[in-house]
Amino acid sequence: MDEQIFKHYSRLVEFLGKTLGPDYEVVLHDVSDYTNSIVAIANGHVSGRSIGAPLTNLSLNLIADKGYKDTDYKINYSGISKDGKILRSSSLFIKDENEELVGLLCINFDDTKYVNISRQILSLCHPDELIDKKTSYKSVNSILDDGGESFSDSITEVIETVLNKVLSDKNIPIERLTQEERLSIVDALNQKGIFMLKGAVCEVAKQLHCSEPSVYRYLSKLNNK
């Protein structure tokens, strides 16, 4: 990221963090390094991240499929903090003069205390089951199915989140994977941009219980296709 752009948006991160208050996390990502992407952050306690944390699953996906090309931002989607809180998130795509992505300015809002207050008010006039239906998700994976974002502080957590989602979709226990199933999973991870992260091959190999050369072979086979 250009130094002037970095300085400008870093000041904006600090300003917005102080202005909006402690329930709003403001994050600046430099996409020149996917693995250590966060270069400025305010109120990091909201998602549990700090400077040097990697890009999220959603950001990797946007870069992989060039989803930033036709728009300048993505707003009001769901994210999941490290401790399982559901956040309301928005991302501004920072582009250079050639309309190429150089960074992301993200705001993640933790509305937990407001939801709790609203539930208490609603409980005065509505049955509990109606409130639950309108204010909760069935699972973390149901949020990811809706295009939600998972916030991670390490490459291991990023890969784990995406891999668990893929395994859940395929309903396959990891210890019983066949070679073809591993190939299919590597393909799914590749399409989601996971292998853009430095060290991803090593981490995927560990989590799939196979060797690094095997993962490279799967990627080579997919590229040949």
PyMOL commands that place a pseudoatom at each C-alpha (Angstrom):
pseudoatom trace, name=CA, resn=MET, resi=1, chain=A, elem=C, hetatm=0, pos=[0.000, 0.000, 0.000]
pseudoatom trace, name=CA, resn=ASP, resi=2, chain=A, elem=C, hetatm=0, pos=[1.244, 3.479, -0.895]
pseudoatom trace, name=CA, resn=GLU, resi=3, chain=A, elem=C, hetatm=0, pos=[2.611, 5.354, 2.153]
pseudoatom trace, name=CA, resn=GLN, resi=4, chain=A, elem=C, hetatm=0, pos=[0.278, 8.343, 1.676]
pseudoatom trace, name=CA, resn=ILE, resi=5, chain=A, elem=C, hetatm=0, pos=[-2.772, 6.075, 1.413]
pseudoatom trace, name=CA, resn=PHE, resi=6, chain=A, elem=C, hetatm=0, pos=[-1.596, 4.180, 4.505]
pseudoatom trace, name=CA, resn=LYS, resi=7, chain=A, elem=C, hetatm=0, pos=[-1.175, 7.389, 6.552]
pseudoatom trace, name=CA, resn=HIS, resi=8, chain=A, elem=C, hetatm=0, pos=[-4.550, 8.758, 5.462]
pseudoatom trace, name=CA, resn=TYR, resi=9, chain=A, elem=C, hetatm=0, pos=[-6.521, 5.619, 6.276]
pseudoatom trace, name=CA, resn=SER, resi=10, chain=A, elem=C, hetatm=0, pos=[-4.572, 4.932, 9.500]
pseudoatom trace, name=CA, resn=ARG, resi=11, chain=A, elem=C, hetatm=0, pos=[-5.691, 8.329, 10.796]
pseudoatom trace, name=CA, resn=LEU, resi=12, chain=A, elem=C, hetatm=0, pos=[-9.230, 7.489, 9.694]
pseudoatom trace, name=CA, resn=VAL, resi=13, chain=A, elem=C, hetatm=0, pos=[-9.089, 4.195, 11.636]
pseudoatom trace, name=CA, resn=GLU, resi=14, chain=A, elem=C, hetatm=0, pos=[-8.107, 6.016, 14.827]
pseudoatom trace, name=CA, resn=PHE, resi=15, chain=A, elem=C, hetatm=0, pos=[-10.682, 8.783, 14.260]
pseudoatom trace, name=CA, resn=LEU, resi=16, chain=A, elem=C, hetatm=0, pos=[-13.589, 6.417, 13.544]
pseudoatom trace, name=CA, resn=GLY, resi=17, chain=A, elem=C, hetatm=0, pos=[-12.641, 4.121, 16.438]
pseudoatom trace, name=CA, resn=LYS, resi=18, chain=A, elem=C, hetatm=0, pos=[-12.778, 7.000, 18.919]
pseudoatom trace, name=CA, resn=THR, resi=19, chain=A, elem=C, hetatm=0, pos=[-15.850, 8.646, 17.361]
pseudoatom trace, name=CA, resn=LEU, resi=20, chain=A, elem=C, hetatm=0, pos=[-18.029, 5.552, 17.000]
pseudoatom trace, name=CA, resn=GLY, resi=21, chain=A, elem=C, hetatm=0, pos=[-17.042, 4.069, 20.368]
pseudoatom trace, name=CA, resn=PRO, resi=22, chain=A, elem=C, hetatm=0, pos=[-15.908, 0.718, 21.809]
pseudoatom trace, name=CA, resn=ASP, resi=23, chain=A, elem=C, hetatm=0, pos=[-18.594, -1.411, 20.135]
pseudoatom trace, name=CA, resn=TYR, resi=24, chain=A, elem=C, hetatm=0, pos=[-17.228, -0.581, 16.678]
pseudoatom trace, name=CA, resn=GLU, resi=25, chain=A, elem=C, hetatm=0, pos=[-14.016, -2.200, 15.452]
pseudoatom trace, name=CA, resn=VAL, resi=26, chain=A, elem=C, hetatm=0, pos=[-12.304, -0.317, 12.612]
pseudoatom trace, name=CA, resn=VAL, resi=27, chain=A, elem=C, hetatm=0, pos=[-9.664, -2.188, 10.597]
pseudoatom trace, name=CA, resn=LEU, resi=28, chain=A, elem=C, hetatm=0, pos=[-7.269, -1.301, 7.781]
pseudoatom trace, name=CA, resn=HIS, resi=29, chain=A, elem=C, hetatm=0, pos=[-6.048, -4.217, 5.621]
pseudoatom trace, name=CA, resn=ASP, resi=30, chain=A, elem=C, hetatm=0, pos=[-3.087, -4.033, 3.231]
pseudoatom trace, name=CA, resn=VAL, resi=31, chain=A, elem=C, hetatm=0, pos=[-3.754, -6.670, 0.556]
pseudoatom trace, name=CA, resn=SER, resi=32, chain=A, elem=C, hetatm=0, pos=[-0.114, -6.843, -0.551]
pseudoatom trace, name=CA, resn=ASP, resi=33, chain=A, elem=C, hetatm=0, pos=[0.384, -9.349, 2.300]
pseudoatom trace, name=CA, resn=TYR, resi=34, chain=A, elem=C, hetatm=0, pos=[-2.611, -11.634, 2.810]
pseudoatom trace, name=CA, resn=THR, resi=35, chain=A, elem=C, hetatm=0, pos=[-1.029, -13.439, 5.764]
pseudoatom trace, name=CA, resn=ASN, resi=36, chain=A, elem=C, hetatm=0, pos=[-0.177, -10.319, 7.824]
pseudoatom trace, name=CA, resn=SER, resi=37, chain=A, elem=C, hetatm=0, pos=[-2.851, -8.089, 6.398]
pseudoatom trace, name=CA, resn=ILE, resi=38, chain=A, elem=C, hetatm=0, pos=[-4.013, -5.889, 9.299]
pseudoatom trace, name=CA, resn=VAL, resi=39, chain=A, elem=C, hetatm=0, pos=[-1.842, -2.755, 9.456]
pseudoatom trace, name=CA, resn=ALA, resi=40, chain=A, elem=C, hetatm=0, pos=[-4.064, -0.566, 11.676]
pseudoatom trace, name=CA, resn=ILE, resi=41, chain=A, elem=C, hetatm=0, pos=[-6.921, -1.410, 14.034]
pseudoatom trace, name=CA, resn=ALA, resi=42, chain=A, elem=C, hetatm=0, pos=[-9.100, 0.346, 16.615]
pseudoatom trace, name=CA, resn=ASN, resi=43, chain=A, elem=C, hetatm=0, pos=[-11.149, -1.528, 19.246]
pseudoatom trace, name=CA, resn=GLY, resi=44, chain=A, elem=C, hetatm=0, pos=[-9.661, -4.896, 18.296]
pseudoatom trace, name=CA, resn=HIS, resi=45, chain=A, elem=C, hetatm=0, pos=[-11.355, -6.472, 21.327]
pseudoatom trace, name=CA, resn=VAL, resi=46, chain=A, elem=C, hetatm=0, pos=[-14.555, -6.635, 19.243]
pseudoatom trace, name=CA, resn=SER, resi=47, chain=A, elem=C, hetatm=0, pos=[-13.257, -9.460, 17.009]
pseudoatom trace, name=CA, resn=GLY, resi=48, chain=A, elem=C, hetatm=0, pos=[-10.233, -10.466, 19.094]
pseudoatom trace, name=CA, resn=ARG, resi=49, chain=A, elem=C, hetatm=0, pos=[-7.679, -9.498, 16.430]
pseudoatom trace, name=CA, resn=SER, resi=50, chain=A, elem=C, hetatm=0, pos=[-4.597, -7.280, 16.355]
pseudoatom trace, name=CA, resn=ILE, resi=51, chain=A, elem=C, hetatm=0, pos=[-2.071, -5.833, 13.877]
pseudoatom trace, name=CA, resn=GLY, resi=52, chain=A, elem=C, hetatm=0, pos=[-0.519, -8.610, 11.778]
pseudoatom trace, name=CA, resn=ALA, resi=53, chain=A, elem=C, hetatm=0, pos=[-3.661, -10.786, 11.617]
pseudoatom trace, name=CA, resn=PRO, resi=54, chain=A, elem=C, hetatm=0, pos=[-4.510, -12.283, 8.190]
pseudoatom trace, name=CA, resn=LEU, resi=55, chain=A, elem=C, hetatm=0, pos=[-7.263, -11.499, 5.720]
pseudoatom trace, name=CA, resn=THR, resi=56, chain=A, elem=C, hetatm=0, pos=[-10.627, -13.097, 6.498]
pseudoatom trace, name=CA, resn=ASN, resi=57, chain=A, elem=C, hetatm=0, pos=[-12.271, -15.885, 4.525]
pseudoatom trace, name=CA, resn=LEU, resi=58, chain=A, elem=C, hetatm=0, pos=[-14.652, -13.368, 2.922]
pseudoatom trace, name=CA, resn=SER, resi=59, chain=A, elem=C, hetatm=0, pos=[-11.850, -11.007, 1.842]
pseudoatom trace, name=CA, resn=LEU, resi=60, chain=A, elem=C, hetatm=0, pos=[-9.847, -13.876, 0.332]
pseudoatom trace, name=CA, resn=ASN, resi=61, chain=A, elem=C, hetatm=0, pos=[-12.940, -14.954, -1.573]
pseudoatom trace, name=CA, resn=LEU, resi=62, chain=A, elem=C, hetatm=0, pos=[-13.575, -11.414, -2.869]
pseudoatom trace, name=CA, resn=ILE, resi=63, chain=A, elem=C, hetatm=0, pos=[-9.990, -11.183, -4.122]
pseudoatom trace, name=CA, resn=ALA, resi=64, chain=A, elem=C, hetatm=0, pos=[-10.034, -14.666, -5.652]
pseudoatom trace, name=CA, resn=ASP, resi=65, chain=A, elem=C, hetatm=0, pos=[-13.215, -14.043, -7.653]
pseudoatom trace, name=CA, resn=LYS, resi=66, chain=A, elem=C, hetatm=0, pos=[-12.502, -10.304, -8.212]
pseudoatom trace, name=CA, resn=GLY, resi=67, chain=A, elem=C, hetatm=0, pos=[-15.757, -9.446, -6.429]
pseudoatom trace, name=CA, resn=TYR, resi=68, chain=A, elem=C, hetatm=0, pos=[-14.455, -5.923, -5.730]
pseudoatom trace, name=CA, resn=LYS, resi=69, chain=A, elem=C, hetatm=0, pos=[-14.260, -4.996, -9.427]
pseudoatom trace, name=CA, resn=ASP, resi=70, chain=A, elem=C, hetatm=0, pos=[-17.843, -3.839, -9.930]
pseudoatom trace, name=CA, resn=THR, resi=71, chain=A, elem=C, hetatm=0, pos=[-18.478, -2.134, -6.597]
pseudoatom trace, name=CA, resn=ASP, resi=72, chain=A, elem=C, hetatm=0, pos=[-16.764, 0.141, -4.090]
pseudoatom trace, name=CA, resn=TYR, resi=73, chain=A, elem=C, hetatm=0, pos=[-18.007, -1.490, -0.900]
pseudoatom trace, name=CA, resn=LYS, resi=74, chain=A, elem=C, hetatm=0, pos=[-19.922, -4.359, 0.707]
pseudoatom trace, name=CA, resn=ILE, resi=75, chain=A, elem=C, hetatm=0, pos=[-22.156, -3.382, 3.619]
pseudoatom trace, name=CA, resn=ASN, resi=76, chain=A, elem=C, hetatm=0, pos=[-24.272, -4.877, 6.395]
pseudoatom trace, name=CA, resn=TYR, resi=77, chain=A, elem=C, hetatm=0, pos=[-23.224, -8.538, 6.193]
pseudoatom trace, name=CA, resn=SER, resi=78, chain=A, elem=C, hetatm=0, pos=[-22.748, -10.865, 9.161]
pseudoatom trace, name=CA, resn=GLY, resi=79, chain=A, elem=C, hetatm=0, pos=[-19.395, -11.736, 10.696]
pseudoatom trace, name=CA, resn=ILE, resi=80, chain=A, elem=C, hetatm=0, pos=[-18.358, -13.987, 13.590]
pseudoatom trace, name=CA, resn=SER, resi=81, chain=A, elem=C, hetatm=0, pos=[-15.858, -12.916, 16.254]
pseudoatom trace, name=CA, resn=LYS, resi=82, chain=A, elem=C, hetatm=0, pos=[-13.325, -15.332, 17.766]
pseudoatom trace, name=CA, resn=ASP, resi=83, chain=A, elem=C, hetatm=0, pos=[-15.596, -15.825, 20.780]
pseudoatom trace, name=CA, resn=GLY, resi=84, chain=A, elem=C, hetatm=0, pos=[-18.664, -16.541, 18.638]
pseudoatom trace, name=CA, resn=LYS, resi=85, chain=A, elem=C, hetatm=0, pos=[-20.406, -13.159, 18.726]
pseudoatom trace, name=CA, resn=ILE, resi=86, chain=A, elem=C, hetatm=0, pos=[-22.330, -12.192, 15.584]
pseudoatom trace, name=CA, resn=LEU, resi=87, chain=A, elem=C, hetatm=0, pos=[-21.152, -8.829, 14.220]
pseudoatom trace, name=CA, resn=ARG, resi=88, chain=A, elem=C, hetatm=0, pos=[-22.609, -6.501, 11.601]
pseudoatom trace, name=CA, resn=SER, resi=89, chain=A, elem=C, hetatm=0, pos=[-19.824, -5.776, 9.128]
pseudoatom trace, name=CA, resn=SER, resi=90, chain=A, elem=C, hetatm=0, pos=[-19.083, -3.460, 6.217]
pseudoatom trace, name=CA, resn=SER, resi=91, chain=A, elem=C, hetatm=0, pos=[-15.995, -3.139, 3.994]
pseudoatom trace, name=CA, resn=LEU, resi=92, chain=A, elem=C, hetatm=0, pos=[-14.786, -0.286, 1.777]
pseudoatom trace, name=CA, resn=PHE, resi=93, chain=A, elem=C, hetatm=0, pos=[-12.583, -1.382, -1.147]
pseudoatom trace, name=CA, resn=ILE, resi=94, chain=A, elem=C, hetatm=0, pos=[-9.525, 0.893, -1.407]
pseudoatom trace, name=CA, resn=LYS, resi=95, chain=A, elem=C, hetatm=0, pos=[-8.356, 0.961, -5.038]
pseudoatom trace, name=CA, resn=ASP, resi=96, chain=A, elem=C, hetatm=0, pos=[-5.468, 2.567, -6.911]
pseudoatom trace, name=CA, resn=GLU, resi=97, chain=A, elem=C, hetatm=0, pos=[-5.669, 4.701, -10.073]
pseudoatom trace, name=CA, resn=ASN, resi=98, chain=A, elem=C, hetatm=0, pos=[-5.991, 1.500, -12.150]
pseudoatom trace, name=CA, resn=GLU, resi=99, chain=A, elem=C, hetatm=0, pos=[-8.965, 0.316, -10.074]
pseudoatom trace, name=CA, resn=GLU, resi=100, chain=A, elem=C, hetatm=0, pos=[-6.865, -2.475, -8.556]
pseudoatom trace, name=CA, resn=LEU, resi=101, chain=A, elem=C, hetatm=0, pos=[-7.493, -3.373, -4.911]
pseudoatom trace, name=CA, resn=VAL, resi=102, chain=A, elem=C, hetatm=0, pos=[-4.756, -2.156, -2.535]
pseudoatom trace, name=CA, resn=GLY, resi=103, chain=A, elem=C, hetatm=0, pos=[-6.565, -2.292, 0.786]
pseudoatom trace, name=CA, resn=LEU, resi=104, chain=A, elem=C, hetatm=0, pos=[-9.780, -2.648, 2.768]
pseudoatom trace, name=CA, resn=LEU, resi=105, chain=A, elem=C, hetatm=0, pos=[-11.286, -0.373, 5.401]
pseudoatom trace, name=CA, resn=CYS, resi=106, chain=A, elem=C, hetatm=0, pos=[-13.658, -2.460, 7.516]
pseudoatom trace, name=CA, resn=ILE, resi=107, chain=A, elem=C, hetatm=0, pos=[-16.079, -1.623, 10.315]
pseudoatom trace, name=CA, resn=ASN, resi=108, chain=A, elem=C, hetatm=0, pos=[-17.442, -4.407, 12.524]
pseudoatom trace, name=CA, resn=PHE, resi=109, chain=A, elem=C, hetatm=0, pos=[-20.242, -3.560, 14.964]
pseudoatom trace, name=CA, resn=ASP, resi=110, chain=A, elem=C, hetatm=0, pos=[-20.976, -5.656, 18.054]
pseudoatom trace, name=CA, resn=ASP, resi=111, chain=A, elem=C, hetatm=0, pos=[-24.651, -5.065, 18.814]
pseudoatom trace, name=CA, resn=THR, resi=112, chain=A, elem=C, hetatm=0, pos=[-24.841, -7.675, 21.621]
pseudoatom trace, name=CA, resn=LYS, resi=113, chain=A, elem=C, hetatm=0, pos=[-25.872, -5.297, 24.384]
pseudoatom trace, name=CA, resn=TYR, resi=114, chain=A, elem=C, hetatm=0, pos=[-28.474, -3.621, 22.150]
pseudoatom trace, name=CA, resn=VAL, resi=115, chain=A, elem=C, hetatm=0, pos=[-29.912, -7.009, 21.154]
pseudoatom trace, name=CA, resn=ASN, resi=116, chain=A, elem=C, hetatm=0, pos=[-30.102, -7.997, 24.821]
pseudoatom trace, name=CA, resn=ILE, resi=117, chain=A, elem=C, hetatm=0, pos=[-31.948, -4.782, 25.666]
pseudoatom trace, name=CA, resn=SER, resi=118, chain=A, elem=C, hetatm=0, pos=[-34.340, -5.249, 22.723]
pseudoatom trace, name=CA, resn=ARG, resi=119, chain=A, elem=C, hetatm=0, pos=[-34.995, -8.878, 23.760]
pseudoatom trace, name=CA, resn=GLN, resi=120, chain=A, elem=C, hetatm=0, pos=[-35.896, -7.718, 27.258]
pseudoatom trace, name=CA, resn=ILE, resi=121, chain=A, elem=C, hetatm=0, pos=[-38.302, -5.167, 25.808]
pseudoatom trace, name=CA, resn=LEU, resi=122, chain=A, elem=C, hetatm=0, pos=[-39.776, -7.636, 23.292]
pseudoatom trace, name=CA, resn=SER, resi=123, chain=A, elem=C, hetatm=0, pos=[-40.196, -10.262, 26.006]
pseudoatom trace, name=CA, resn=LEU, resi=124, chain=A, elem=C, hetatm=0, pos=[-42.778, -7.990, 27.619]
pseudoatom trace, name=CA, resn=CYS, resi=125, chain=A, elem=C, hetatm=0, pos=[-45.141, -8.543, 24.681]
pseudoatom trace, name=CA, resn=HIS, resi=126, chain=A, elem=C, hetatm=0, pos=[-43.886, -11.559, 22.630]
pseudoatom trace, name=CA, resn=PRO, resi=127, chain=A, elem=C, hetatm=0, pos=[-43.352, -15.292, 23.370]
pseudoatom trace, name=CA, resn=ASP, resi=128, chain=A, elem=C, hetatm=0, pos=[-39.681, -16.299, 23.768]
pseudoatom trace, name=CA, resn=GLU, resi=129, chain=A, elem=C, hetatm=0, pos=[-39.768, -18.674, 20.761]
pseudoatom trace, name=CA, resn=LEU, resi=130, chain=A, elem=C, hetatm=0, pos=[-40.780, -15.834, 18.415]
pseudoatom trace, name=CA, resn=ILE, resi=131, chain=A, elem=C, hetatm=0, pos=[-37.905, -13.670, 19.644]
pseudoatom trace, name=CA, resn=ASP, resi=132, chain=A, elem=C, hetatm=0, pos=[-35.417, -16.548, 19.199]
pseudoatom trace, name=CA, resn=LYS, resi=133, chain=A, elem=C, hetatm=0, pos=[-36.577, -17.126, 15.628]
pseudoatom trace, name=CA, resn=LYS, resi=134, chain=A, elem=C, hetatm=0, pos=[-35.961, -13.495, 14.673]
pseudoatom trace, name=CA, resn=THR, resi=135, chain=A, elem=C, hetatm=0, pos=[-32.652, -12.845, 16.472]
pseudoatom trace, name=CA, resn=SER, resi=136, chain=A, elem=C, hetatm=0, pos=[-30.550, -16.002, 16.143]
pseudoatom trace, name=CA, resn=TYR, resi=137, chain=A, elem=C, hetatm=0, pos=[-28.879, -18.254, 13.575]
pseudoatom trace, name=CA, resn=LYS, resi=138, chain=A, elem=C, hetatm=0, pos=[-28.986, -22.047, 13.668]
pseudoatom trace, name=CA, resn=SER, resi=139, chain=A, elem=C, hetatm=0, pos=[-25.183, -22.310, 13.558]
pseudoatom trace, name=CA, resn=VAL, resi=140, chain=A, elem=C, hetatm=0, pos=[-21.930, -20.633, 12.563]
pseudoatom trace, name=CA, resn=ASN, resi=141, chain=A, elem=C, hetatm=0, pos=[-22.095, -22.500, 9.238]
pseudoatom trace, name=CA, resn=SER, resi=142, chain=A, elem=C, hetatm=0, pos=[-25.531, -21.016, 8.518]
pseudoatom trace, name=CA, resn=ILE, resi=143, chain=A, elem=C, hetatm=0, pos=[-23.952, -17.549, 8.736]
pseudoatom trace, name=CA, resn=LEU, resi=144, chain=A, elem=C, hetatm=0, pos=[-21.143, -18.620, 6.378]
pseudoatom trace, name=CA, resn=ASP, resi=145, chain=A, elem=C, hetatm=0, pos=[-23.781, -20.039, 4.014]
pseudoatom trace, name=CA, resn=ASP, resi=146, chain=A, elem=C, hetatm=0, pos=[-25.272, -16.545, 3.861]
pseudoatom trace, name=CA, resn=GLY, resi=147, chain=A, elem=C, hetatm=0, pos=[-21.913, -15.111, 2.761]
pseudoatom trace, name=CA, resn=GLY, resi=148, chain=A, elem=C, hetatm=0, pos=[-20.874, -14.162, 6.295]
pseudoatom trace, name=CA, resn=GLU, resi=149, chain=A, elem=C, hetatm=0, pos=[-17.356, -13.482, 7.472]
pseudoatom trace, name=CA, resn=SER, resi=150, chain=A, elem=C, hetatm=0, pos=[-15.277, -15.209, 10.149]
pseudoatom trace, name=CA, resn=PHE, resi=151, chain=A, elem=C, hetatm=0, pos=[-12.639, -13.126, 11.927]
pseudoatom trace, name=CA, resn=SER, resi=152, chain=A, elem=C, hetatm=0, pos=[-9.391, -14.942, 12.686]
pseudoatom trace, name=CA, resn=ASP, resi=153, chain=A, elem=C, hetatm=0, pos=[-6.114, -13.947, 14.310]
pseudoatom trace, name=CA, resn=SER, resi=154, chain=A, elem=C, hetatm=0, pos=[-3.970, -16.559, 12.512]
pseudoatom trace, name=CA, resn=ILE, resi=155, chain=A, elem=C, hetatm=0, pos=[-3.716, -18.461, 9.246]
pseudoatom trace, name=CA, resn=THR, resi=156, chain=A, elem=C, hetatm=0, pos=[-4.542, -21.678, 11.152]
pseudoatom trace, name=CA, resn=GLU, resi=157, chain=A, elem=C, hetatm=0, pos=[-7.903, -20.270, 12.231]
pseudoatom trace, name=CA, resn=VAL, resi=158, chain=A, elem=C, hetatm=0, pos=[-8.730, -18.965, 8.727]
pseudoatom trace, name=CA, resn=ILE, resi=159, chain=A, elem=C, hetatm=0, pos=[-8.080, -22.371, 7.140]
pseudoatom trace, name=CA, resn=GLU, resi=160, chain=A, elem=C, hetatm=0, pos=[-9.812, -24.228, 9.975]
pseudoatom trace, name=CA, resn=THR, resi=161, chain=A, elem=C, hetatm=0, pos=[-12.998, -22.170, 9.536]
pseudoatom trace, name=CA, resn=VAL, resi=162, chain=A, elem=C, hetatm=0, pos=[-13.179, -22.708, 5.764]
pseudoatom trace, name=CA, resn=LEU, resi=163, chain=A, elem=C, hetatm=0, pos=[-12.133, -26.374, 5.987]
pseudoatom trace, name=CA, resn=ASN, resi=164, chain=A, elem=C, hetatm=0, pos=[-14.727, -27.157, 8.680]
pseudoatom trace, name=CA, resn=LYS, resi=165, chain=A, elem=C, hetatm=0, pos=[-17.397, -25.537, 6.504]
pseudoatom trace, name=CA, resn=VAL, resi=166, chain=A, elem=C, hetatm=0, pos=[-16.343, -27.609, 3.444]
pseudoatom trace, name=CA, resn=LEU, resi=167, chain=A, elem=C, hetatm=0, pos=[-16.233, -30.843, 5.489]
pseudoatom trace, name=CA, resn=SER, resi=168, chain=A, elem=C, hetatm=0, pos=[-19.645, -30.056, 6.989]
pseudoatom trace, name=CA, resn=ASP, resi=169, chain=A, elem=C, hetatm=0, pos=[-21.096, -29.490, 3.502]
pseudoatom trace, name=CA, resn=LYS, resi=170, chain=A, elem=C, hetatm=0, pos=[-19.709, -32.812, 2.294]
pseudoatom trace, name=CA, resn=ASN, resi=171, chain=A, elem=C, hetatm=0, pos=[-20.611, -34.625, 5.556]
pseudoatom trace, name=CA, resn=ILE, resi=172, chain=A, elem=C, hetatm=0, pos=[-17.289, -36.511, 5.590]
pseudoatom trace, name=CA, resn=PRO, resi=173, chain=A, elem=C, hetatm=0, pos=[-15.257, -37.355, 8.733]
pseudoatom trace, name=CA, resn=ILE, resi=174, chain=A, elem=C, hetatm=0, pos=[-11.701, -36.101, 8.156]
pseudoatom trace, name=CA, resn=GLU, resi=175, chain=A, elem=C, hetatm=0, pos=[-10.078, -39.379, 9.242]
pseudoatom trace, name=CA, resn=ARG, resi=176, chain=A, elem=C, hetatm=0, pos=[-11.949, -41.320, 6.518]
pseudoatom trace, name=CA, resn=LEU, resi=177, chain=A, elem=C, hetatm=0, pos=[-11.179, -39.112, 3.511]
pseudoatom trace, name=CA, resn=THR, resi=178, chain=A, elem=C, hetatm=0, pos=[-10.298, -40.834, 0.245]
pseudoatom trace, name=CA, resn=GLN, resi=179, chain=A, elem=C, hetatm=0, pos=[-7.765, -39.393, -2.206]
pseudoatom trace, name=CA, resn=GLU, resi=180, chain=A, elem=C, hetatm=0, pos=[-10.572, -38.133, -4.473]
pseudoatom trace, name=CA, resn=GLU, resi=181, chain=A, elem=C, hetatm=0, pos=[-12.331, -36.515, -1.527]
pseudoatom trace, name=CA, resn=ARG, resi=182, chain=A, elem=C, hetatm=0, pos=[-9.118, -34.762, -0.495]
pseudoatom trace, name=CA, resn=LEU, resi=183, chain=A, elem=C, hetatm=0, pos=[-8.709, -33.543, -4.080]
pseudoatom trace, name=CA, resn=SER, resi=184, chain=A, elem=C, hetatm=0, pos=[-12.274, -32.210, -4.017]
pseudoatom trace, name=CA, resn=ILE, resi=185, chain=A, elem=C, hetatm=0, pos=[-11.647, -30.404, -0.712]
pseudoatom trace, name=CA, resn=VAL, resi=186, chain=A, elem=C, hetatm=0, pos=[-8.379, -28.867, -1.955]
pseudoatom trace, name=CA, resn=ASP, resi=187, chain=A, elem=C, hetatm=0, pos=[-10.313, -27.691, -5.024]
pseudoatom trace, name=CA, resn=ALA, resi=188, chain=A, elem=C, hetatm=0, pos=[-12.961, -26.041, -2.804]
pseudoatom trace, name=CA, resn=LEU, resi=189, chain=A, elem=C, hetatm=0, pos=[-10.287, -24.373, -0.643]
pseudoatom trace, name=CA, resn=ASN, resi=190, chain=A, elem=C, hetatm=0, pos=[-8.458, -23.185, -3.758]
pseudoatom trace, name=CA, resn=GLN, resi=191, chain=A, elem=C, hetatm=0, pos=[-11.621, -21.610, -5.178]
pseudoatom trace, name=CA, resn=LYS, resi=192, chain=A, elem=C, hetatm=0, pos=[-12.095, -19.736, -1.891]
pseudoatom trace, name=CA, resn=GLY, resi=193, chain=A, elem=C, hetatm=0, pos=[-8.602, -18.205, -2.182]
pseudoatom trace, name=CA, resn=ILE, resi=194, chain=A, elem=C, hetatm=0, pos=[-7.058, -20.093, 0.761]
pseudoatom trace, name=CA, resn=PHE, resi=195, chain=A, elem=C, hetatm=0, pos=[-3.818, -20.897, -1.089]
pseudoatom trace, name=CA, resn=MET, resi=196, chain=A, elem=C, hetatm=0, pos=[-3.117, -17.182, -1.542]
pseudoatom trace, name=CA, resn=LEU, resi=197, chain=A, elem=C, hetatm=0, pos=[-2.068, -17.229, 2.132]
pseudoatom trace, name=CA, resn=LYS, resi=198, chain=A, elem=C, hetatm=0, pos=[1.617, -17.826, 2.859]
pseudoatom trace, name=CA, resn=GLY, resi=199, chain=A, elem=C, hetatm=0, pos=[2.036, -21.215, 4.559]
pseudoatom trace, name=CA, resn=ALA, resi=200, chain=A, elem=C, hetatm=0, pos=[-1.413, -22.429, 3.502]
pseudoatom trace, name=CA, resn=VAL, resi=201, chain=A, elem=C, hetatm=0, pos=[-0.139, -25.663, 1.900]
pseudoatom trace, name=CA, resn=CYS, resi=202, chain=A, elem=C, hetatm=0, pos=[1.616, -26.692, 5.119]
pseudoatom trace, name=CA, resn=GLU, resi=203, chain=A, elem=C, hetatm=0, pos=[-1.439, -25.887, 7.254]
pseudoatom trace, name=CA, resn=VAL, resi=204, chain=A, elem=C, hetatm=0, pos=[-3.925, -27.604, 4.906]
pseudoatom trace, name=CA, resn=ALA, resi=205, chain=A, elem=C, hetatm=0, pos=[-1.698, -30.715, 4.841]
pseudoatom trace, name=CA, resn=LYS, resi=206, chain=A, elem=C, hetatm=0, pos=[-1.756, -30.841, 8.664]
pseudoatom trace, name=CA, resn=GLN, resi=207, chain=A, elem=C, hetatm=0, pos=[-5.512, -30.424, 8.862]
pseudoatom trace, name=CA, resn=LEU, resi=208, chain=A, elem=C, hetatm=0, pos=[-6.207, -32.958, 6.077]
pseudoatom trace, name=CA, resn=HIS, resi=209, chain=A, elem=C, hetatm=0, pos=[-3.801, -35.469, 7.664]
pseudoatom trace, name=CA, resn=CYS, resi=210, chain=A, elem=C, hetatm=0, pos=[-1.658, -35.768, 4.540]
pseudoatom trace, name=CA, resn=SER, resi=211, chain=A, elem=C, hetatm=0, pos=[1.774, -34.603, 3.342]
pseudoatom trace, name=CA, resn=GLU, resi=212, chain=A, elem=C, hetatm=0, pos=[2.651, -31.247, 1.767]
pseudoatom trace, name=CA, resn=PRO, resi=213, chain=A, elem=C, hetatm=0, pos=[3.764, -32.946, -1.501]
pseudoatom trace, name=CA, resn=SER, resi=214, chain=A, elem=C, hetatm=0, pos=[0.278, -34.526, -1.669]
pseudoatom trace, name=CA, resn=VAL, resi=215, chain=A, elem=C, hetatm=0, pos=[-1.378, -31.100, -1.460]
pseudoatom trace, name=CA, resn=TYR, resi=216, chain=A, elem=C, hetatm=0, pos=[0.971, -29.770, -4.157]
pseudoatom trace, name=CA, resn=ARG, resi=217, chain=A, elem=C, hetatm=0, pos=[0.065, -32.790, -6.349]
pseudoatom trace, name=CA, resn=TYR, resi=218, chain=A, elem=C, hetatm=0, pos=[-3.646, -32.070, -5.876]
pseudoatom trace, name=CA, resn=LEU, resi=219, chain=A, elem=C, hetatm=0, pos=[-3.114, -28.413, -6.840]
pseudoatom trace, name=CA, resn=SER, resi=220, chain=A, elem=C, hetatm=0, pos=[-1.064, -29.421, -9.873]
pseudoatom trace, name=CA, resn=LYS, resi=221, chain=A, elem=C, hetatm=0, pos=[-3.782, -31.853, -10.979]
pseudoatom trace, name=CA, resn=LEU, resi=222, chain=A, elem=C, hetatm=0, pos=[-6.429, -29.127, -10.583]
pseudoatom trace, name=CA, resn=ASN, resi=223, chain=A, elem=C, hetatm=0, pos=[-4.340, -26.634, -12.581]
pseudoatom trace, name=CA, resn=ASN, resi=224, chain=A, elem=C, hetatm=0, pos=[-3.890, -29.187, -15.374]
pseudoatom trace, name=CA, resn=LYS, resi=225, chain=A, elem=C, hetatm=0, pos=[-7.660, -29.598, -15.542]
for i in range(1, 225): cmd.bond("trace and resi %d" % i, "trace and resi %d" % (i + 1))
show_as sticks, trace
zoom trace
